[in-house]
């Protein structure tokens, strides 16, 4: 089975996951990363960020010859993917450090 996703579909998917985790936390008035469902969403958000970075690097090789605007858009989407990954890693680090400090 083969999956064919375009870059904009992956971008929209990651943004929806990112916004859903924030809206879920605000709606339920919970801390963002103490809920197992939030960690699951966070995990898939990170996977989406990695895929966006990988696809944007692959696509950027083809768009460098076409024009600067297309390359800038691709790099901007890759930057959003990197920010998503960093946000996820920092959030997981905070969750783990709070969990470890509460068990000691």
MOBEL-V993586 format. One record per backbone hydrogen bond with DSSP energy under -0.5 kcal/mol. CO is the residue of the C=O (numbers start at 0). NH is the residue of the N-H. E is the energy in kcal/mol with one decimal. If there is no record, write none. Layout:
CO_NH_E, CO_NH_E
//
This chain:
2_4_-0.6, 5_9_-2.0, 6_10_-2.3, 7_11_-2.4, 8_12_-2.3, 9_13_-2.3, 10_14_-2.4, 11_15_-2.4, 12_16_-2.1, 13_17_-2.6, 14_18_-2.8, 15_19_-2.3, 16_20_-1.9, 17_21_-1.4, 18_22_-2.7, 19_23_-2.3, 20_24_-1.7, 21_25_-2.1, 22_26_-2.5, 23_27_-2.1, 24_28_-0.7, 24_29_-1.6, 30_33_-1.3, 34_38_-1.8, 35_39_-1.9, 36_40_-2.3, 37_41_-2.7, 38_42_-2.2, 39_43_-2.1, 40_44_-2.2, 41_45_-2.2, 42_46_-2.1, 43_47_-2.3, 44_48_-2.3, 45_49_-2.4, 46_50_-2.6, 47_51_-2.5, 48_52_-2.3, 49_53_-2.5, 50_54_-2.9, 51_55_-2.6, 52_56_-2.0, 53_57_-2.0, 54_58_-2.9, 55_59_-2.1, 56_60_-0.8, 57_60_-0.5, 57_61_-0.5, 58_61_-1.0, 58_62_-1.6, 59_63_-1.0, 62_65_-0.6, 62_66_-1.6, 66_70_-1.4, 67_71_-2.4, 68_72_-2.1, 69_73_-2.1, 70_74_-2.6, 71_75_-2.3, 72_76_-2.3, 73_77_-2.2, 74_78_-2.2, 75_79_-2.1, 76_80_-2.0, 77_81_-2.1, 78_82_-2.6, 79_83_-2.3, 80_84_-2.1, 81_85_-2.7, 82_86_-2.8, 83_87_-2.2, 84_88_-2.7, 85_89_-2.7, 86_90_-2.3, 87_91_-2.6, 88_92_-2.3, 89_93_-2.4, 90_94_-2.5, 91_95_-2.7, 92_96_-2.6, 93_97_-2.3, 94_98_-2.3, 95_99_-2.7, 96_100_-2.2, 97_101_-1.7, 98_102_-1.2, 99_103_-1.0
//
